[in-house]
Amino acid sequence: MLDFVFTLCDPAEQEAHPVWPGKPITARWTLPDPAAERGPEQAIAKAFHQAFMALDWRIGLLISLPISALDHLQLTERMTEIGKS
């Protein structure tokens, strides 16, 4: 069973979340797709590095949350806030 599901889609995409078993908390953590980057090798590497750093930051925020002290709605709100950071 899943507890959390994060989708990493481009902000321009407006796809609906699929239905996940167990009704996990879902959040859309939008990031530009580094695989879509075109240009010199340095620009592509920079795009992947930026995506990595953004995810590293957000995961750090996630694991610092007092998850057991928050209810489903509070967790959902926090996940959304983290996705905007």
Contacts in CASP RR format, 6 or more apart in sequence:
PFRMAT RR
TARGET T0000
AUTHOR 0000-0000-0000
METHOD contacts of the structure
MODEL  1
MLDFVFTLCDPAEQEAHPVWPGKPITARWTLPDPAAERGPEQAIAKAFHQ
AFMALDWRIGLLISLPISALDHLQLTERMTEIGKS
1 21 0 8 1.000
1 22 0 8 1.000
1 24 0 8 1.000
2 20 0 8 1.000
2 21 0 8 1.000
2 22 0 8 1.000
2 24 0 8 1.000
3 24 0 8 1.000
3 25 0 8 1.000
4 24 0 8 1.000
4 25 0 8 1.000
4 26 0 8 1.000
4 27 0 8 1.000
4 62 0 8 1.000
4 79 0 8 1.000
5 17 0 8 1.000
5 20 0 8 1.000
5 24 0 8 1.000
5 25 0 8 1.000
5 26 0 8 1.000
5 27 0 8 1.000
6 26 0 8 1.000
6 27 0 8 1.000
6 28 0 8 1.000
6 29 0 8 1.000
6 79 0 8 1.000
7 17 0 8 1.000
7 26 0 8 1.000
7 27 0 8 1.000
7 28 0 8 1.000
7 29 0 8 1.000
8 29 0 8 1.000
8 30 0 8 1.000
8 31 0 8 1.000
8 55 0 8 1.000
9 15 0 8 1.000
9 28 0 8 1.000
9 30 0 8 1.000
9 31 0 8 1.000
10 30 0 8 1.000
10 31 0 8 1.000
10 32 0 8 1.000
10 33 0 8 1.000
10 36 0 8 1.000
11 30 0 8 1.000
11 32 0 8 1.000
17 26 0 8 1.000
17 28 0 8 1.000
20 26 0 8 1.000
25 72 0 8 1.000
25 75 0 8 1.000
25 76 0 8 1.000
25 79 0 8 1.000
26 76 0 8 1.000
26 79 0 8 1.000
27 76 0 8 1.000
27 79 0 8 1.000
27 80 0 8 1.000
27 82 0 8 1.000
27 83 0 8 1.000
28 80 0 8 1.000
28 83 0 8 1.000
29 55 0 8 1.000
29 58 0 8 1.000
29 82 0 8 1.000
29 83 0 8 1.000
30 83 0 8 1.000
31 51 0 8 1.000
31 54 0 8 1.000
31 55 0 8 1.000
32 47 0 8 1.000
32 50 0 8 1.000
32 51 0 8 1.000
34 44 0 8 1.000
34 47 0 8 1.000
34 48 0 8 1.000
34 50 0 8 1.000
34 51 0 8 1.000
37 43 0 8 1.000
37 44 0 8 1.000
37 47 0 8 1.000
37 48 0 8 1.000
38 44 0 8 1.000
57 85 0 8 1.000
58 82 0 8 1.000
58 83 0 8 1.000
58 85 0 8 1.000
61 82 0 8 1.000
61 85 0 8 1.000
62 79 0 8 1.000
62 82 0 8 1.000
65 75 0 8 1.000
65 78 0 8 1.000
67 75 0 8 1.000
70 78 0 8 1.000
END
